[in-house]
Amino acid sequence: MFRDVTLATALPFLRRRVWVATTLLLTVLLAGGAVSQSVPTRASIIKTAAALPYFNFLTWELEAVGRMIFAGRFRPQGMPEAGAQVDMVRAYMERTQRIGQLEEELRRLVAAEAGTSVGGQDSATTEPESGHPLAWPPRNAFPGTGFEMRVEIENVRMELAALRREQGADRPLVEAILKRQVGEELRKAGLGVRGLVWPPVQFAFIEPPLKLTVSPRDRISTVHSRVLKAEYDPVTLGESERAIEARTDLSAHISRIGGMAVFPAMVVESSSLSWVLSTIAHEWVHHYLFLFPLGLRYASNDQATTLNETVSDIIGVEIGERVALRYYPEVVSSSAGKAGDSSENSCACNVEELWTQEYEFEQQRWERYGRPLQFDFRQAMRETRLHVDTLLTAGHVETAEAYMEARRRYFVEKGYPLRVLNQAYFAFNGNYATGAASSSSIGPQLQQLRAESEDLAHFLEQVRWFTSLADLEKALEASLEEDQTGVKAVDG
């Protein structure tokens, strides 16, 4: 009886406490929601001002995997005959080259329009507070002004859009052809697992995603960054940057980045077929190595990363050359003079590496476009950055911004159509380790091991078990001992 009375008395009390707690919780949640709506965060302001969708890596992965699963119409039996496949890849690469030319033209036009539209600065002949003459060209240095230039920009944009639609229609079949060609060479080389090319060769062409970087105006520092979708041209990007700056009083910059080694691998569209073939094979090696100790230790330390990348480079270049010799012999001779260009064989395999490599990538890209070598873009840009740092440290924000705009126009005059040069540009491209040759011995040692290996398969079978530089050194010592033993046996 006592127990029943106690429960009967306690239940109403408990109900009241539950209702009070629920009411308080709802009040807090509603108040929190009201606060977040009335006082938007900086990130939400930037996102609204930019009006550009973020790049969704999960969606991209799901779509890419879906294409892999439902690509039955691109199986070998449904493909054109071998000669038609080769012709289709060549046409795709030619169209890629034309798209690159138009993108370069559009950047030049947009940069020129920006130069002619900056009021009160067209006659500037001296860099603010620098004391150095600014060789800015006269007003007639750019073709067309005002309405005529805007029409020309719009015409280029329309042609680009039409070519990209054609690329989109042909891309799945071209990807399937290249996967098959690279996979066949990997099989002939004895690479893979038990005679099977595994993992399968999987990649997808992708336009480089965009990176939004936002920096304070009084210093160079990244306070906000996002990866954006790629399908936007310089006109749209400039509008978004200006909208962010107007809404936040911060400095904004949007730039392209390289591809990423996810699965399937992202391969940036390039008109260099030799680079594309080597990169497809390079990324396959990364996928393969993840089944073994070497790949599993990727990024665990600098040595492991260098081992992975160098192995992928050696095999990727060799397989790429074999595919080219078999199907596209014309690209072998045309790319022979570029063997020393490390940018052609680089791989951006994680987000941090993308950010640190972009500055050097941008400089080398100008050189590939045939810019005059007598102008040292790297040195001029480094001098610009140092002077900007000096001005911002002294608190001269507006002077620094005027100086950066003058320098941007100077770079445009020299043939480097920078669309924007501001604090956010430097925050994004802030790592300057350009032009310094690597002092690591891993590259020469791996090349020596490859030369002493029976074939490419034997080389890969050795290196896949490496976990450190010591393993590489032991393999070289063992190879040397075998050579010496063989020599002694012959002598005896």
C-alpha positions as CSV (number, residue, x, y, z in Angstrom):
1,M,0.0,0.0,0.0
2,F,2.8,2.4,0.9
3,R,4.5,1.8,-2.4
4,D,1.3,2.4,-4.4
5,V,0.7,5.7,-2.6
6,T,4.3,6.8,-3.3
7,L,4.0,6.2,-7.0
8,A,0.6,7.9,-7.3
9,T,2.1,10.9,-5.6
10,A,5.3,11.0,-7.7
11,L,3.9,10.5,-11.2
12,P,2.2,14.0,-11.4
13,F,5.4,15.5,-10.1
14,L,7.5,13.7,-12.7
15,R,5.1,14.7,-15.5
16,R,5.4,18.4,-14.5
17,R,9.2,18.2,-14.5
18,V,9.2,16.5,-18.0
19,W,7.0,19.2,-19.4
20,V,9.2,22.0,-17.9
21,A,12.4,20.4,-19.3
22,T,10.7,19.9,-22.7
23,T,9.5,23.6,-22.8
24,L,13.0,24.8,-21.8
25,L,14.6,22.7,-24.5
26,L,12.2,24.0,-27.2
27,T,12.8,27.5,-26.1
28,V,16.5,27.2,-26.4
29,L,16.3,25.5,-29.8
30,L,13.9,28.2,-31.1
31,A,16.0,31.0,-29.7
32,G,19.1,29.5,-31.2
33,G,17.4,29.2,-34.6
34,A,16.2,32.8,-34.3
35,V,19.7,34.0,-33.4
36,S,21.3,32.2,-36.3
37,Q,18.8,33.7,-38.8
38,S,19.0,37.2,-37.4
39,V,22.8,37.1,-37.1
40,P,24.2,35.2,-40.0
41,T,27.7,33.8,-39.8
42,R,30.5,35.0,-42.0
43,A,30.5,31.6,-43.8
44,S,26.8,31.9,-44.7
45,I,27.3,35.5,-45.9
46,I,30.2,34.5,-48.1
47,K,28.2,31.5,-49.5
48,T,25.2,33.7,-50.3
49,A,27.4,36.4,-51.8
50,A,29.4,34.0,-54.0
51,A,26.2,32.3,-55.2
52,L,28.3,29.4,-56.5
53,P,27.6,25.8,-55.4
54,Y,30.3,23.9,-53.4
55,F,32.0,20.9,-55.0
56,N,30.4,17.8,-53.5
57,F,33.0,15.0,-53.3
58,L,30.5,12.4,-52.2
59,T,28.1,13.2,-55.1
60,W,31.0,13.1,-57.5
61,E,32.1,9.7,-56.2
62,L,28.6,8.3,-56.4
63,E,28.1,9.5,-60.0
64,A,31.5,8.2,-61.1
65,V,30.8,4.8,-59.5
66,G,27.4,4.8,-61.2
67,R,29.0,5.5,-64.6
68,M,31.3,2.6,-64.0
69,I,28.5,0.2,-63.1
70,F,26.0,1.2,-65.8
71,A,28.5,1.8,-68.6
72,G,27.6,-1.4,-70.4
73,R,27.1,0.3,-73.7
74,F,30.8,1.2,-73.6
75,R,32.1,-2.3,-73.2
76,P,34.7,-3.4,-75.8
77,Q,32.1,-5.3,-77.9
78,G,30.1,-2.2,-78.2
79,M,33.0,0.0,-79.2
80,P,34.0,1.2,-82.7
81,E,36.8,-0.7,-84.4
82,A,40.3,0.0,-83.3
83,G,41.1,2.7,-85.9
84,A,38.0,4.6,-85.2
85,Q,38.8,4.5,-81.4
86,V,42.1,6.1,-82.1
87,D,40.6,8.8,-84.3
88,M,38.0,9.6,-81.7
89,V,40.7,10.1,-79.0
90,R,42.7,12.3,-81.3
91,A,39.6,14.4,-82.1
92,Y,38.8,14.7,-78.4
93,M,42.4,15.9,-77.6
94,E,42.2,18.4,-80.5
95,R,39.0,19.8,-79.1
96,T,40.6,19.9,-75.6
97,Q,43.4,22.0,-77.1
98,R,40.9,24.4,-78.7
99,I,39.1,24.8,-75.4
100,G,42.4,25.6,-73.7
101,Q,43.1,28.2,-76.3
102,L,39.7,29.8,-75.8
103,E,40.0,29.8,-72.0
104,E,43.3,31.6,-72.4
105,E,41.7,34.1,-74.8
106,L,38.9,34.6,-72.3
107,R,41.3,35.2,-69.5
108,R,43.2,37.7,-71.6
109,L,40.0,39.6,-72.6
110,V,38.7,39.7,-69.0
111,A,42.0,40.9,-67.7
112,A,42.2,43.5,-70.4
113,E,38.6,44.7,-69.7
114,A,39.5,45.0,-66.0
115,G,42.5,47.1,-67.0
116,T,40.5,49.5,-69.1
117,S,37.6,49.8,-66.6
118,V,39.7,50.8,-63.5
119,G,39.0,54.5,-63.3
120,G,41.8,56.9,-62.8
121,Q,44.6,54.3,-63.1
122,D,45.1,54.0,-66.8
123,S,47.8,56.6,-66.9
124,A,49.8,55.2,-63.9
125,T,53.5,55.0,-64.8
126,T,55.0,54.4,-61.3
127,E,54.3,51.7,-58.8
128,P,53.0,53.2,-55.5
129,E,55.8,53.7,-53.0
130,S,58.1,51.3,-55.0
131,G,60.2,53.8,-56.9
132,H,60.3,51.4,-59.9
133,P,58.9,52.4,-63.3
134,L,55.8,50.6,-64.3
135,A,55.8,49.7,-68.1
136,W,52.1,49.8,-68.5
137,P,51.0,49.8,-72.2
138,P,49.0,52.6,-73.8
139,R,45.2,52.4,-74.0
140,N,45.3,50.9,-77.5
141,A,47.3,47.9,-76.3
142,F,44.2,45.9,-76.0
143,P,41.8,45.2,-79.0
144,G,38.5,46.8,-78.6
145,T,37.0,48.7,-75.6
146,G,33.6,49.0,-74.0
147,F,30.8,47.4,-75.9
148,E,33.0,45.8,-78.5
149,M,35.1,44.0,-75.9
150,R,32.0,42.8,-74.1
151,V,30.7,41.4,-77.3
152,E,34.0,39.6,-78.0
153,I,34.0,38.2,-74.5
154,E,30.4,36.9,-75.0
155,N,31.3,35.3,-78.3
156,V,34.2,33.4,-76.7
157,R,32.0,32.2,-73.9
158,M,29.4,30.9,-76.4
159,E,32.0,29.0,-78.4
160,L,33.4,27.5,-75.2
161,A,30.0,26.4,-74.1
162,A,29.4,24.6,-77.4
163,L,32.7,22.9,-77.4
164,R,32.2,21.7,-73.8
165,R,28.8,20.2,-74.7
166,E,30.6,18.2,-77.5
167,Q,33.2,17.1,-75.0
168,G,30.6,16.0,-72.5
169,A,28.9,13.9,-75.2
170,D,32.1,12.1,-76.2
171,R,33.8,11.9,-72.8
172,P,32.4,8.5,-71.6
173,L,33.4,6.7,-74.7
174,V,36.9,8.3,-74.8
175,E,37.4,7.4,-71.1
176,A,36.4,3.8,-71.9
177,I,38.8,3.7,-74.8
178,L,41.8,5.0,-72.8
179,K,41.0,2.7,-69.9
180,R,41.1,-0.3,-72.2
181,Q,44.3,0.8,-74.0
182,V,46.2,1.5,-70.7
183,G,44.8,-1.7,-69.1
184,E,46.0,-3.8,-72.0
185,E,49.6,-2.4,-71.7
186,L,49.5,-3.1,-67.9
187,R,48.4,-6.7,-68.6
188,K,51.2,-7.1,-71.2
189,A,53.7,-5.8,-68.7
190,G,52.6,-8.4,-66.2
191,L,51.4,-5.9,-63.7
192,G,48.4,-6.5,-61.5
193,V,47.5,-9.5,-59.3
194,R,47.9,-13.1,-60.7
195,G,47.8,-12.0,-64.3
196,L,44.7,-9.9,-63.8
197,V,44.9,-6.1,-63.9
198,W,43.5,-5.4,-60.5
199,P,42.3,-2.9,-59.4
200,P,40.8,-2.2,-62.8
201,V,41.9,1.0,-64.5
202,Q,39.4,3.6,-63.5
203,F,39.5,7.3,-64.0
204,A,37.3,10.2,-65.0
205,F,38.1,13.4,-66.9
206,I,37.3,16.4,-64.9
207,E,37.7,20.1,-65.2
208,P,39.8,21.3,-62.3
209,P,37.6,22.3,-59.3
210,L,37.8,25.8,-58.1
211,K,39.1,27.0,-54.8
212,L,37.5,30.0,-53.1
213,T,40.0,31.7,-50.7
214,V,39.0,34.6,-48.5
215,S,41.6,36.8,-46.6
216,P,41.4,39.9,-44.4
217,R,42.5,43.0,-46.2
218,D,45.0,44.1,-43.6
219,R,47.0,40.9,-43.7
220,I,47.5,37.8,-45.9
221,S,45.8,34.9,-44.1
222,T,43.1,32.4,-45.1
223,V,40.0,32.9,-43.0
224,H,37.6,31.0,-45.2
225,S,38.1,28.5,-48.0
226,R,35.9,26.1,-50.0
227,V,36.2,23.9,-53.1
228,L,33.6,25.0,-55.7
229,K,32.2,23.4,-58.9
230,A,34.3,24.0,-62.0
231,E,31.8,25.0,-64.6
232,Y,32.2,28.8,-64.3
233,D,34.2,31.3,-66.4
234,P,36.2,34.3,-65.4
235,V,33.2,36.7,-65.8
236,T,31.1,34.8,-63.3
237,L,34.1,34.3,-60.9
238,G,34.9,38.0,-60.9
239,E,31.2,38.9,-60.1
240,S,31.3,36.4,-57.1
241,E,34.6,37.8,-55.8
242,R,33.3,41.4,-55.9
243,A,30.0,40.4,-54.2
244,I,31.9,38.7,-51.4
245,E,34.2,41.8,-50.9
246,A,31.2,44.2,-50.9
247,R,29.3,42.1,-48.3
248,T,32.2,41.3,-46.0
249,D,35.0,43.9,-46.6
250,L,37.3,41.0,-47.0
251,S,39.6,40.0,-50.0
252,A,38.3,37.1,-52.2
253,H,40.0,35.0,-54.9
254,I,38.8,32.0,-56.8
255,S,41.3,29.8,-58.7
256,R,41.5,26.4,-60.3
257,I,43.2,23.5,-58.6
258,G,44.5,20.2,-59.9
259,G,42.9,16.8,-59.9
260,M,42.9,14.3,-57.0
261,A,43.7,10.6,-56.6
262,V,40.4,9.3,-55.4
263,F,38.7,6.2,-56.9
264,P,38.0,6.5,-59.7
265,A,40.9,8.9,-60.2
266,M,40.3,12.5,-61.2
267,V,42.4,13.3,-64.3
268,V,42.4,16.9,-65.4
269,E,41.6,17.2,-69.1
270,S,44.7,18.2,-71.0
271,S,45.6,18.5,-74.7
272,S,48.8,16.6,-74.0
273,L,47.9,13.0,-74.8
274,S,51.3,11.7,-73.5
275,W,50.6,13.4,-70.2
276,V,47.1,12.0,-70.0
277,L,48.3,8.4,-70.7
278,S,51.1,8.6,-68.2
279,T,48.7,10.1,-65.6
280,I,46.1,7.4,-66.0
281,A,48.8,4.8,-65.5
282,H,50.3,6.8,-62.6
283,E,47.0,6.9,-60.8
284,W,46.5,3.2,-61.4
285,V,49.8,2.5,-59.6
286,H,48.6,4.4,-56.6
287,H,45.4,2.4,-56.5
288,Y,47.4,-0.8,-56.9
289,L,49.9,0.1,-54.1
290,F,47.1,0.6,-51.6
291,L,46.8,-3.2,-51.6
292,F,50.4,-3.4,-50.2
293,P,52.5,-1.9,-47.5
294,L,54.0,0.9,-49.6
295,G,50.7,2.3,-50.5
296,L,49.2,1.8,-47.1
297,R,52.0,4.0,-45.6
298,Y,51.4,6.8,-48.1
299,A,51.7,10.2,-46.3
300,S,52.9,8.5,-43.1
301,N,56.2,10.4,-43.6
302,D,58.0,12.3,-46.3
303,Q,60.0,9.3,-47.4
304,A,57.0,7.1,-47.8
305,T,55.2,9.8,-49.9
306,T,58.3,10.3,-52.1
307,L,58.7,6.5,-52.6
308,N,55.0,6.2,-53.6
309,E,55.2,9.2,-56.0
310,T,58.5,8.2,-57.6
311,V,57.4,4.6,-58.1
312,S,54.1,5.8,-59.7
313,D,56.1,8.2,-61.9
314,I,58.5,5.6,-63.2
315,I,55.8,3.1,-64.0
316,G,53.3,5.7,-65.2
317,V,55.7,7.2,-67.7
318,E,56.9,3.9,-69.0
319,I,53.4,2.5,-69.5
320,G,52.2,5.8,-71.0
321,E,55.0,5.7,-73.5
322,R,54.1,2.1,-74.5
323,V,50.5,3.0,-75.1
324,A,51.6,6.1,-77.1
325,L,54.0,4.0,-79.2
326,R,51.3,1.5,-80.0
327,Y,48.4,3.7,-80.7
328,Y,49.6,7.4,-81.0
329,P,53.2,7.3,-82.2
330,E,53.0,11.0,-83.3
331,V,52.8,12.2,-79.6
332,V,56.1,10.4,-78.6
333,S,58.3,12.6,-80.8
334,S,56.4,15.8,-79.9
335,S,56.8,15.2,-76.2
336,A,60.4,14.1,-76.3
337,G,61.6,17.6,-75.7
338,K,59.5,18.0,-72.6
339,A,61.0,15.1,-70.6
340,G,62.6,17.4,-68.2
341,D,59.4,19.2,-67.3
342,S,58.5,17.8,-63.9
343,S,55.1,19.5,-64.0
344,E,54.0,17.1,-66.8
345,N,54.4,14.1,-64.4
346,S,53.2,15.7,-61.1
347,C,50.5,14.2,-59.1
348,A,48.3,16.0,-56.6
349,C,47.2,13.2,-54.3
350,N,45.6,15.1,-51.4
351,V,44.0,18.4,-50.7
352,E,46.9,19.9,-48.8
353,E,49.3,19.0,-51.6
354,L,47.0,20.7,-54.1
355,W,47.1,24.0,-52.2
356,T,50.9,23.9,-51.9
357,Q,51.6,23.0,-55.5
358,E,49.2,25.5,-57.1
359,Y,51.6,28.4,-57.1
360,E,54.4,26.6,-58.9
361,F,51.8,25.0,-61.2
362,E,50.6,28.4,-62.2
363,Q,54.1,29.7,-63.0
364,Q,54.9,26.7,-65.1
365,R,51.6,26.9,-66.9
366,W,52.5,30.3,-68.3
367,E,55.8,28.9,-69.6
368,R,54.0,26.1,-71.4
369,Y,51.9,28.7,-73.2
370,G,55.1,30.0,-74.7
371,R,55.5,33.2,-72.7
372,P,58.7,35.2,-73.2
373,L,61.5,33.7,-71.1
374,Q,63.3,37.0,-70.7
375,F,60.6,38.1,-68.2
376,D,61.0,36.2,-64.9
377,F,57.5,35.8,-63.6
378,R,58.5,34.0,-60.4
379,Q,61.0,36.7,-59.4
380,A,58.6,39.5,-60.3
381,M,55.8,37.9,-58.3
382,R,58.0,37.2,-55.3
383,E,59.1,40.9,-55.3
384,T,55.5,41.9,-55.4
385,R,54.6,39.7,-52.4
386,L,57.5,41.0,-50.4
387,H,56.5,44.6,-51.0
388,V,52.8,43.9,-50.2
389,D,53.9,42.4,-46.9
390,T,55.9,45.5,-46.1
391,L,53.0,47.8,-46.9
392,L,50.4,45.7,-44.9
393,T,52.7,45.4,-41.9
394,A,53.0,49.2,-41.9
395,G,49.2,49.5,-42.0
396,H,49.0,51.0,-45.6
397,V,46.1,48.7,-46.8
398,E,44.8,50.9,-49.5
399,T,48.2,51.7,-50.8
400,A,49.0,47.9,-50.9
401,E,45.8,47.3,-52.9
402,A,46.6,50.0,-55.4
403,Y,50.1,48.6,-55.7
404,M,48.7,45.1,-56.4
405,E,46.3,46.3,-59.0
406,A,49.2,48.2,-60.7
407,R,51.3,45.1,-60.6
408,R,48.5,43.0,-62.0
409,R,48.2,45.2,-65.0
410,Y,52.0,45.1,-65.4
411,F,51.8,41.3,-65.5
412,V,49.0,41.5,-68.1
413,E,51.2,43.7,-70.2
414,K,54.0,41.2,-70.0
415,G,51.6,38.5,-71.3
416,Y,50.4,36.9,-68.0
417,P,46.6,37.6,-67.9
418,L,46.1,37.6,-64.1
419,R,42.4,38.2,-63.5
420,V,42.9,39.3,-59.9
421,L,45.9,40.0,-57.7
422,N,44.9,40.7,-54.0
423,Q,45.5,39.5,-50.5
424,A,43.4,36.3,-51.1
425,Y,45.5,35.5,-54.2
426,F,48.6,35.5,-52.0
427,A,46.9,33.6,-49.2
428,F,46.0,30.8,-51.7
429,N,49.4,30.8,-53.5
430,G,51.3,31.4,-50.3
431,N,53.9,28.6,-50.4
432,Y,56.8,29.8,-52.6
433,A,59.0,26.7,-52.7
434,T,59.4,27.0,-56.5
435,G,62.3,26.1,-58.7
436,A,64.3,24.3,-55.9
437,A,65.6,20.9,-57.1
438,S,65.0,18.0,-54.8
439,S,68.0,16.8,-52.8
440,S,66.4,13.5,-52.1
441,S,68.3,10.4,-53.2
442,I,65.2,8.3,-53.6
443,G,64.6,9.2,-57.2
444,P,68.0,8.2,-58.5
445,Q,68.0,5.1,-56.3
446,L,64.6,3.9,-57.6
447,Q,65.7,4.6,-61.2
448,Q,68.7,2.4,-60.5
449,L,66.6,-0.3,-59.1
450,R,64.3,-0.2,-62.1
451,A,67.3,-0.4,-64.4
452,E,68.6,-3.5,-62.6
453,S,65.2,-5.2,-62.5
454,E,64.4,-7.9,-65.0
455,D,61.3,-6.0,-66.2
456,L,58.6,-3.6,-64.9
457,A,56.7,-6.4,-63.1
458,H,59.8,-7.5,-61.2
459,F,60.4,-3.8,-60.2
460,L,56.8,-3.4,-58.9
461,E,57.0,-6.8,-57.1
462,Q,60.0,-5.5,-55.1
463,V,58.9,-2.0,-54.3
464,R,55.3,-2.7,-53.2
465,W,56.7,-4.2,-50.0
466,F,58.8,-1.2,-49.1
467,T,58.0,0.8,-46.0
468,S,61.0,3.0,-45.7
469,L,64.1,4.2,-47.5
470,A,66.1,1.5,-45.7
471,D,64.1,-1.2,-47.6
472,L,65.1,0.5,-50.9
473,E,68.8,0.6,-49.8
474,K,68.6,-3.1,-48.9
475,A,67.1,-4.0,-52.3
476,L,69.9,-2.1,-54.1
477,E,72.6,-3.9,-51.9
478,A,71.0,-7.3,-52.7
479,S,71.0,-6.4,-56.4
480,L,74.6,-5.4,-56.3
481,E,75.6,-8.7,-54.5
482,E,73.7,-10.7,-57.2
483,D,75.6,-8.8,-59.9
484,Q,79.0,-9.4,-58.1
485,T,78.2,-13.1,-57.6
486,G,77.3,-13.5,-61.2
487,V,80.5,-11.9,-62.3
488,K,82.6,-14.1,-60.0
489,A,80.8,-17.2,-61.4
490,V,81.6,-16.2,-64.9
491,D,85.2,-15.5,-64.0
492,G,85.6,-18.8,-62.3
